[in-house]
Amino acid sequence: MIRFLPAAALGIALTLYAQSPPRIYWGDEVPAGWTGQWPDDLRTVPERTGYTRTMSTLQLHEWIAALKLRTESLHVLNVFTSPLRKVAPALVLSNPRVPSPAQARASGKPVLFLMGNIHPPESEAAEALLMLARDLAAGSRRALLDRLVVIIMPIFNVDGTDTFVTQNGGLGSETPHILGVRENSQGLDLNRDAVKLVTIEANGLYRALNAWDPMLFLDGHLMSRVNHGYANTYGTTTVPAAAPGPREYMNDTLFPAVRDAVRRQFGLEVFTHALFAGEGWPPAAWSHDRAAWTVEAKFVVNDYGLRNRLAIITETPGQPTFERRIYAQYAYLSALVEYAAAHGAQMQAAVTKADAETVASIRERAESWQLRNWLDGEYRSRGKIDVLGYRENVAEYKPGTSLMSTRPGTASGPPEVLKGLDDLTLPVGTRDAVVPRGYLFGAEYPELAAKLRAHNIAVRTLDRPMRAEGESFAISRMRKVRSAGYDMTVLDGQFSGLITRDFPAGTFFVDLAQPMANAAFYYLEPQARDGFVGWGVLDATLEALGTGKGEATYPVFKFRREVQ
Ligand SMILES: [Zn+2]
């Protein structure tokens, strides 16, 4: 059995751990009886099917309806209605109940937003989120709702979730036997829509994030077959343009503490979201790049960091059983929520400080034209680390079946401890640009203003003409570069140097003295790695301006100051 230790006993627990290490569960192992005893209508679909099935959106609604009868702490938010007319619900859990963002703010409690099924074939986080919601609403973690507002959205991609297909174990595991598909009903990957915001789903999610302003956002995933030795992995925003404070808080403080808690309370080893890099064995490095984590903003978790907020992606390995993967997500989520209940003020302070510093640096330094921020970056080494790994993880058909499985004896039991690997997870900026005091663009671009506002960026219009000093960008060439499955737009050209230009009343103005300054900079800069230009948000506008047929001026002006 697992022992639950209150946060106040942390010091004692560490002492105990030093004397007697906790039992660690490897491979497919889980502790007996870990789910607890629940009435039938609160048992999840995996619990009721021996972990061979995952829920549909309708089953989620049925489960929420049952939970409503057992708690006063639940408000259900209908986040959006999908392209196939399905409602995506979120559970807002707090004691007392908070039915609106205004009441959440008035409560003074930190708000967490925990999400599953952005990729429905990776449904273990969704199922674990129901178990956590059950603990918070009607179980052993009820007291945490006195200190937190926890918003749980188990199924983000509702249409993909309900597009069921049988699976053959290609993701690494045989269970569950039937799963949803990765994309939404338009064939779009919702975890590439964080900058361009073209889907109903992402726009619905962002409306909720804008309104509730969660201090922390978590998105749960699975990585197919891997040969590291961890039950779960975690990462945070690595867009170099994001304020460094929240990222440093995650890496230096929250991640190590939650990692220890997961080991101590749940008997699992968890570590950074990365994979081995380099030929041969042992491998030379532990690399974010190899796990397809990037410095781009296209992932919701990466993009959320541009808001000065805390963000986490979790990724379980693919080959363990569905039960083991749910347990791994449940352990991480539970330890995280307990950590947030104990350290909410400290977490909130990291976020508030980043907001204040972002605004202050614009006010104090932008007009000097000396303030700069990153357009792109790469991962470098944080130093040498030890990593748990399996030399072999062999996929093969399970004899007598048409299911792909793991060869017995590979990727099981205690892994090897691999010494002295390069920890290639430190994001470092590689190209930068001047951060202006603001951006100006013409009244003929209301869609651009709407896109910025969808990202929670304040945009106003000039109520009188203005003569402004600043810089424009002359585009010499517009081209498409294939990158990670997408045709990204790239602009070649150069800035004008400081010039003066007149703007009429009605011109859109983005004053960067706002907490969203880093996001606005990254989306609007013409040469950011994957801003609005990169994701094609401005393709039609740029083509209409004659880009490609000769020299054209980028329609967004970098504003330094008003002149007479
Ligand atoms: Zn995923």
Residues whose N, C-alpha, C, O or C-beta is under 5 A from the ligand:
A	BS01	ZN	H119 E122 H221 L222
